[in-house]
Amino acid sequence: MSKQLMIYENIQPLSDKHRTWAVNVSSYDFAAHLNSSPLLATEIPFAAGEYPIIFSATATEGEYLPLAVMGLKEGQNLFIDANGKFSARYIPAFIRRYPFVLAGAKEAETLTLCIDENSKACIPDGSQGKRLFDDNGEQSAHLKEVVEFLKDYQYRAEMTKAFCKKLHELDLLEPMQATITFKDNQAANMNLTGFYVVKREKLKKISDAEVLDLFKKDGMELIYSHMQSLSNLNDLINKMSGQMVPANA
């Protein structure tokens, strides 16, 4: 079955049908195929300590999305092991919100709380994990926390759009490519393309007024965190190299 929204398989509105359901996310194997995860702008300083953070162009002209890079090739996540354990200290909110999501048409004024019914984290009989509803059919304390988390996620997603729009307006994003070589396995060498970064040279060219505006809106902190995070690419290369079988083995 094809994935929806990268990690979901069967999104359905939460309803009375789920009255007995509980959720227990004991494995992150649902994200083991993600070589990158969307980030909220406010996550960038936290994620920058572990992941290279890049920007990807969306289907809408002039729109970009911050991504935490987790793998160097399609279907590879170097931070999730065979047992579904996440080795990174910081896990992006995009992944932490699973198996829940707010969904709805673009023009809709309100979004609907949904759950991935095919998720292994869902326990229909409520025998383990955190219940979604209490015995009276009211939202459990856990579900209320989930709703607040998702509402905050949507709010910060709009802030992220505004931040990326500002980067585009200031012409700070530049396409980049990286050539990756492996000393013990030359056949695995690769070129990474199709991503964007903020270039220091372009940042120096914007006006003092624009710098002040970015600074007051915490944009400068996000930009410098992003630029610093690119050094984490070497860590990803080392992770991947450590999993390889030498070509002459």
Secondary structure, 3 states (H helix, E strand, C coil): CCCECCCECCEEECCHHHCCCEECCCCCHHHCCCCEEECCHHHHHHHCCCCCEEEEECCCCCCEEEEEECCCCCCCCCCECCCCCECCCCCCHHHHCCCEEEECCCCCCCCEEEEECCCCCEECCCCCCEECECCCCCECHHHHHHHHHHHHHHHHHHHHHHHHHHHHHCCCEEEEEEEECCCCCHHHCEEEEEEEEECHHHHHHCCHHHHHHHHHCCHHHHHHHHHHHHHHHHHHHHHHHHHCCCCCC
